[in-house]
Amino acid sequence: MKEITLDLNQIKEYQQNRNPYLFVDYIDKLIPGVVSNGYKMLSKDEWFFKVHWPGDPNMPGMLQVEALVQTSALALTSLPNNKGKLVYLISADKLRFIKKILPDSKLILNTTIKNYKRGIANVEGKAFVNNVLVCSADFKIIMPEELNKFKINK
């Protein structure tokens, strides 16, 4: 499939998260069903920096994973007939939070779909700030609408 890019408005067409819970601003490499890479500009005014932690603001680990999940979901929602469908995280393994992500950082998000079948995808995600790995995870996401097509009715 052809490589594409998505700006913020296009991202909103492909998935349903909205501010303040949208953790990707731009997709600079998207190959539907294969890879989705982008970034989030983290201003000092992000809601989570105000509460995590006062005096030592940094991005919570699970929000880092959420940013990776949202980025990877675009690789599925950009496949034919999937635009705007829901995608959920169902498991995560090999979580590594290597370095704090501080206010005013550009969080680079790189995700690869390792396999996708019947609405279930295994994904590898890595996040970087200033070319330094700050977070990585392997995780599984599902697209319920696709998964439901394969349910056995009794």
Secondary structure as the mmCIF struct_conf table of DSSP 4:
data_model
#
loop_
_struct_conf.conf_type_id
_struct_conf.id
_struct_conf.beg_label_comp_id
_struct_conf.beg_label_asym_id
_struct_conf.beg_label_seq_id
_struct_conf.end_label_comp_id
_struct_conf.end_label_asym_id
_struct_conf.end_label_seq_id
STRN STRN1 ILE A 4 LEU A 6
HELX_RH_AL_P HELX_RH_AL_P1 LEU A 8 TYR A 14
TURN_TY1_P TURN_TY1_P1 ASN A 19 PRO A 20
BEND BEND1 TYR A 21 TYR A 21
BEND BEND2 ASP A 25 ASP A 25
STRN STRN2 TYR A 26 ILE A 31
TURN_TY1_P TURN_TY1_P2 PRO A 32 VAL A 34
STRN STRN3 VAL A 35 LEU A 42
TURN_TY1_P TURN_TY1_P3 LYS A 44 ASP A 45
HELX_RH_3T_P HELX_RH_3T_P1 TRP A 47 LYS A 50
TURN_TY1_P TURN_TY1_P4 VAL A 51 VAL A 51
BEND BEND3 HIS A 52 HIS A 52
TURN_TY1_P TURN_TY1_P5 PRO A 54 GLY A 55
BEND BEND4 ASP A 56 ASP A 56
HELX_RH_AL_P HELX_RH_AL_P2 GLY A 61 THR A 77
TURN_TY1_P TURN_TY1_P6 SER A 78 SER A 78
BEND BEND5 LEU A 79 LEU A 79
TURN_TY1_P TURN_TY1_P7 PRO A 80 ASN A 81
TURN_TY1_P TURN_TY1_P8 LYS A 83 GLY A 84
STRN STRN4 TYR A 88 PHE A 97
BEND BEND6 LYS A 99 LYS A 99
TURN_TY1_P TURN_TY1_P9 PRO A 103 ASP A 104
STRN STRN5 SER A 105 LYS A 117
TURN_TY1_P TURN_TY1_P10 ARG A 118 GLY A 119
STRN STRN6 ILE A 120 VAL A 129
TURN_TY1_P TURN_TY1_P11 ASN A 130 ASN A 131
STRN STRN7 VAL A 132 ILE A 142
HELX_RH_AL_P HELX_RH_AL_P3 PRO A 144 LEU A 147
HELX_RH_3T_P HELX_RH_3T_P2 ASN A 148 PHE A 150
HELX_LH_PP_P HELX_LH_PP_P1 LYS A 151 ASN A 153
#
